[in-house]
Amino acid sequence: MNGLLPGYKKCFFCGPATGGLGLELHYTDGEAACEFTASEKFQGYDGMLHGGIITGVLDEVMWWTLFMETRQMCATSKIEIEFKRPILCGKTYRASATFLQKTRKIYYLSGLIKDESGKICARGSASFREWSFTLEALANNLDFRGVPPEIRAIFQSQDK
């Protein structure tokens, strides 16, 4: 199953109208990924994307990869980021994630942000814990515009 993932309407990172990044994530071959170009309003040091924003982008692609691979509702419990080279505002980058493993109720993922030439700019690893969020509560706040029917069907209540 491949295609555009829905955005969470209230999310700074993937919400389409929050004033945030408005990331459009796609799911292909076991990974969630997106291309993004951040404006200077998200900079830390002059012209460079703030490290907190970089961390959030990696968290976003890792969470969506986890959800699409497992259909499990989880929350980030630990995240670690290695900043390899500057991510510049106004330039385009690609963020992606890979599901690594599950042990008990903990899920482990890794993520990368690469520049247009394929060089790694940031690398992240995270653990996620099962959480009591419900699929219904998530689905009620998703923007499904452009999302293919097979992905949209994942979020339909099982009892309908």
C-alpha positions as a Markdown table, in Angstrom:
| # | Residue | x | y | z |
|---|---|---|---|---|
| 1 | Met | 0.0 | 0.0 | 0.0 |
| 2 | Asn | 1.5 | 3.3 | -1.1 |
| 3 | Gly | 0.3 | 6.9 | -1.2 |
| 4 | Leu | -0.3 | 10.2 | 0.5 |
| 5 | Leu | -0.9 | 10.0 | 4.3 |
| 6 | Pro | -3.5 | 12.2 | 6.0 |
| 7 | Gly | -2.4 | 15.2 | 7.9 |
| 8 | Tyr | -3.4 | 15.7 | 11.5 |
| 9 | Lys | -5.4 | 19.0 | 11.4 |
| 10 | Lys | -4.0 | 20.3 | 14.7 |
| 11 | Cys | -0.3 | 19.2 | 14.2 |
| 12 | Phe | 2.4 | 21.8 | 13.8 |
| 13 | Phe | 4.3 | 19.5 | 11.5 |
| 14 | Cys | 1.8 | 17.7 | 9.3 |
| 15 | Gly | -1.3 | 20.0 | 9.8 |
| 16 | Pro | -2.2 | 21.7 | 6.6 |
| 17 | Ala | -3.4 | 25.0 | 8.1 |
| 18 | Thr | -1.6 | 25.4 | 11.5 |
| 19 | Gly | 1.1 | 27.9 | 10.3 |
| 20 | Gly | 3.6 | 25.2 | 10.8 |
| 21 | Leu | 5.5 | 23.1 | 8.3 |
| 22 | Gly | 2.5 | 21.5 | 6.6 |
| 23 | Leu | 4.5 | 18.4 | 5.7 |
| 24 | Glu | 2.9 | 16.1 | 3.1 |
| 25 | Leu | 4.0 | 12.6 | 4.1 |
| 26 | His | 3.8 | 9.6 | 1.7 |
| 27 | Tyr | 4.0 | 6.0 | 2.6 |
| 28 | Thr | 5.9 | 3.8 | 0.1 |
| 29 | Asp | 7.6 | 0.4 | 0.6 |
| 30 | Gly | 7.5 | 0.3 | 4.4 |
| 31 | Glu | 8.6 | 3.9 | 5.1 |
| 32 | Ala | 6.9 | 7.3 | 5.6 |
| 33 | Ala | 8.8 | 10.1 | 3.9 |
| 34 | Cys | 8.4 | 13.7 | 2.9 |
| 35 | Glu | 10.3 | 16.4 | 1.1 |
| 36 | Phe | 10.3 | 19.8 | 2.8 |
| 37 | Thr | 11.6 | 23.3 | 2.4 |
| 38 | Ala | 11.5 | 25.3 | 5.6 |
| 39 | Ser | 11.2 | 29.0 | 5.6 |
| 40 | Glu | 13.4 | 31.4 | 7.6 |
| 41 | Lys | 10.7 | 31.7 | 10.3 |
| 42 | Phe | 11.8 | 28.3 | 11.5 |
| 43 | Gln | 15.5 | 29.1 | 11.8 |
| 44 | Gly | 17.7 | 29.0 | 14.8 |
| 45 | Tyr | 21.1 | 30.4 | 13.9 |
| 46 | Asp | 21.0 | 32.7 | 10.9 |
| 47 | Gly | 19.7 | 30.7 | 7.8 |
| 48 | Met | 19.8 | 27.3 | 9.5 |
| 49 | Leu | 16.8 | 25.3 | 10.5 |
| 50 | His | 16.3 | 25.1 | 14.3 |
| 51 | Gly | 17.4 | 21.8 | 15.8 |
| 52 | Gly | 14.0 | 21.4 | 17.5 |
| 53 | Ile | 12.3 | 21.6 | 14.1 |
| 54 | Ile | 14.7 | 19.0 | 12.7 |
| 55 | Thr | 13.9 | 16.8 | 15.7 |
| 56 | Gly | 10.2 | 17.2 | 15.1 |
| 57 | Val | 10.4 | 16.4 | 11.4 |
| 58 | Leu | 12.2 | 13.1 | 12.3 |
| 59 | Asp | 9.7 | 12.3 | 15.0 |
| 60 | Glu | 6.9 | 12.8 | 12.5 |
| 61 | Val | 8.2 | 10.5 | 9.9 |
| 62 | Met | 9.1 | 7.9 | 12.5 |
| 63 | Trp | 5.7 | 8.0 | 14.1 |
| 64 | Trp | 3.9 | 7.6 | 10.7 |
| 65 | Thr | 6.2 | 4.7 | 9.7 |
| 66 | Leu | 5.4 | 3.0 | 13.0 |
| 67 | Phe | 1.7 | 3.5 | 12.6 |
| 68 | Met | 1.6 | 2.3 | 9.0 |
| 69 | Glu | 3.7 | -0.7 | 9.7 |
| 70 | Thr | 1.9 | -1.8 | 12.9 |
| 71 | Arg | -1.4 | 0.1 | 13.1 |
| 72 | Gln | -0.5 | 0.6 | 16.7 |
| 73 | Met | -1.2 | 3.9 | 18.5 |
| 74 | Cys | 2.0 | 5.0 | 20.2 |
| 75 | Ala | 3.7 | 8.0 | 21.7 |
| 76 | Thr | 7.4 | 8.9 | 21.5 |
| 77 | Ser | 9.2 | 7.8 | 24.7 |
| 78 | Lys | 12.8 | 8.7 | 23.8 |
| 79 | Ile | 14.4 | 10.3 | 20.8 |
| 80 | Glu | 18.0 | 11.0 | 20.0 |
| 81 | Ile | 19.2 | 13.1 | 17.1 |
| 82 | Glu | 22.7 | 13.4 | 15.5 |
| 83 | Phe | 23.2 | 16.6 | 13.6 |
| 84 | Lys | 25.7 | 15.8 | 10.8 |
| 85 | Arg | 25.6 | 19.0 | 8.7 |
| 86 | Pro | 23.5 | 22.2 | 8.6 |
| 87 | Ile | 20.0 | 22.1 | 7.2 |
| 88 | Leu | 19.5 | 25.4 | 5.5 |
| 89 | Cys | 16.2 | 27.4 | 5.3 |
| 90 | Gly | 15.0 | 27.7 | 1.7 |
| 91 | Lys | 16.6 | 24.4 | 0.6 |
| 92 | Thr | 14.8 | 21.2 | -0.1 |
| 93 | Tyr | 15.4 | 18.0 | 2.0 |
| 94 | Arg | 14.0 | 14.6 | 2.3 |
| 95 | Ala | 13.1 | 13.0 | 5.6 |
| 96 | Ser | 12.4 | 9.2 | 5.9 |
| 97 | Ala | 12.1 | 6.6 | 8.6 |
| 98 | Thr | 12.6 | 2.8 | 9.0 |
| 99 | Phe | 10.9 | 0.5 | 11.4 |
| 100 | Leu | 13.6 | -1.5 | 13.2 |
| 101 | Gln | 12.0 | -3.8 | 15.9 |
| 102 | Lys | 9.5 | -4.3 | 18.6 |
| 103 | Thr | 10.3 | -5.6 | 22.1 |
| 104 | Arg | 7.4 | -6.1 | 24.4 |
| 105 | Lys | 5.4 | -2.8 | 24.1 |
| 106 | Ile | 8.3 | -0.7 | 22.9 |
| 107 | Tyr | 8.9 | 0.0 | 19.2 |
| 108 | Tyr | 12.2 | 1.2 | 17.7 |
| 109 | Leu | 12.7 | 3.3 | 14.6 |
| 110 | Ser | 15.4 | 5.3 | 12.9 |
| 111 | Gly | 15.1 | 8.3 | 10.6 |
| 112 | Leu | 17.2 | 10.3 | 8.2 |
| 113 | Ile | 17.1 | 13.8 | 6.7 |
| 114 | Lys | 19.1 | 14.0 | 3.4 |
| 115 | Asp | 19.9 | 16.9 | 1.2 |
| 116 | Glu | 19.2 | 17.0 | -2.5 |
| 117 | Ser | 22.5 | 15.3 | -3.3 |
| 118 | Gly | 21.7 | 12.4 | -0.9 |
| 119 | Lys | 24.1 | 13.5 | 1.9 |
| 120 | Ile | 22.9 | 12.7 | 5.4 |
| 121 | Cys | 22.3 | 15.9 | 7.4 |
| 122 | Ala | 20.5 | 14.5 | 10.4 |
| 123 | Arg | 20.0 | 11.0 | 11.8 |
| 124 | Gly | 17.6 | 10.1 | 14.5 |
| 125 | Ser | 16.6 | 7.1 | 16.6 |
| 126 | Ala | 13.5 | 6.8 | 18.8 |
| 127 | Ser | 11.5 | 4.4 | 20.9 |
| 128 | Phe | 7.8 | 4.6 | 21.0 |
| 129 | Arg | 5.5 | 3.2 | 23.7 |
| 130 | Glu | 2.0 | 1.9 | 23.2 |
| 131 | Trp | -0.5 | 4.5 | 24.3 |
| 132 | Ser | -4.2 | 4.7 | 25.0 |
| 133 | Phe | -5.0 | 7.0 | 22.0 |
| 134 | Thr | -7.8 | 5.6 | 20.0 |
| 135 | Leu | -7.9 | 5.3 | 16.2 |
| 136 | Glu | -11.3 | 7.0 | 16.2 |
| 137 | Ala | -10.0 | 10.1 | 18.0 |
| 138 | Leu | -7.1 | 10.2 | 15.6 |
| 139 | Ala | -9.3 | 9.8 | 12.5 |
| 140 | Asn | -11.7 | 12.5 | 13.6 |
| 141 | Asn | -8.9 | 15.1 | 13.3 |
| 142 | Leu | -7.3 | 13.9 | 10.0 |
| 143 | Asp | -7.4 | 15.8 | 6.7 |
| 144 | Phe | -8.0 | 13.1 | 4.1 |
| 145 | Arg | -7.8 | 15.4 | 1.0 |
| 146 | Gly | -5.8 | 13.5 | -1.7 |
| 147 | Val | -5.4 | 10.4 | 0.5 |
| 148 | Pro | -6.0 | 7.2 | -1.6 |
| 149 | Pro | -9.0 | 5.0 | -0.6 |
| 150 | Glu | -6.9 | 2.1 | 0.6 |
| 151 | Ile | -5.0 | 4.3 | 3.1 |
| 152 | Arg | -8.3 | 6.1 | 4.1 |
| 153 | Ala | -9.9 | 2.7 | 4.9 |
| 154 | Ile | -7.3 | 2.1 | 7.7 |
| 155 | Phe | -8.9 | 4.9 | 9.7 |
| 156 | Gln | -12.5 | 3.8 | 9.3 |
| 157 | Ser | -14.0 | 2.4 | 12.5 |
| 158 | Gln | -14.1 | -1.4 | 12.5 |
| 159 | Asp | -17.6 | -1.5 | 14.0 |
| 160 | Lys | -19.3 | 0.5 | 11.2 |
